[in-house]
């Protein structure tokens, strides 16, 4: 009984915060794109130091993207089995 109420509160909270998590996922996709663009530009210039920094930026942006996508796929988005 209490567990059901707690679950419903969790589902309601997830529904309210979903738009914020979606914005975070979109921002993460844009960050990955920007980091890849910076890497390509450094590669064209032949700047190895900037390439190394851009590789790190791509890695961090991809990690942030995966975390944002994971936050979107919470168990509350799936119906509870009874």
C-alpha positions in Angstrom: 0.0 0.0 0.0 2.7 2.5 1.0 4.9 1.1 -1.7 2.2 1.8 -4.3 1.8 5.4 -3.1 5.6 5.9 -3.2 5.8 4.5 -6.7 3.0 6.8 -7.9 4.8 9.8 -6.4 8.0 8.7 -8.2 6.1 8.3 -11.5 4.6 11.8 -11.1 8.0 13.3 -10.3 9.5 11.7 -13.4 6.7 13.0 -15.5 7.2 16.5 -14.3 11.0 16.5 -14.7 11.1 14.7 -18.1 11.2 18.0 -20.2 14.3 19.1 -18.2 16.0 15.7 -18.8 15.1 15.9 -22.5 16.7 19.4 -22.7 19.8 18.0 -21.1 20.0 15.2 -23.6 19.6 17.7 -26.5 22.3 19.9 -25.0 24.6 16.9 -24.7 24.1 16.0 -28.4 25.0 19.6 -29.3 28.1 19.4 -27.1 29.2 16.2 -28.9 28.7 17.9 -32.3 30.7 21.0 -31.2 33.5 18.9 -29.8 33.7 16.9 -33.0 33.8 20.1 -35.0 36.7 21.4 -32.9 38.6 18.2 -33.4 38.1 18.3 -37.2 39.3 22.0 -37.3 42.4 21.1 -35.2 43.1 18.2 -37.5 42.9 20.5 -40.6 45.2 23.0 -39.0 47.6 20.2 -38.0 47.6 21.4 -34.4 48.4 18.3 -32.4 48.0 19.9 -29.0 44.5 21.2 -30.0 43.7 17.7 -31.4 44.5 16.1 -28.0 42.4 18.6 -26.2 39.5 18.1 -28.6 39.7 14.3 -28.2 39.3 14.8 -24.4 36.4 17.1 -25.1 34.7 14.6 -27.4 35.1 11.9 -24.8 33.6 14.0 -22.0 30.8 15.1 -24.3 30.0 11.5 -25.2 30.0 10.6 -21.5 27.6 13.4 -20.7 25.4 12.3 -23.6 25.3 8.7 -22.3 24.4 9.9 -18.8 21.7 12.2 -20.2 20.2 9.3 -22.2 20.4 7.0 -19.2 18.5 9.6 -17.2 15.7 9.6 -19.8 15.3 5.8 -19.6 14.3 5.4 -16.0 12.1 2.5 -14.9 9.2 4.9 -14.3 8.8 5.2 -18.0 7.8 1.6 -18.2 4.5 0.3 -16.7 4.9 -1.6 -13.4 4.4 -5.3 -13.6 1.9 -6.7 -11.0 
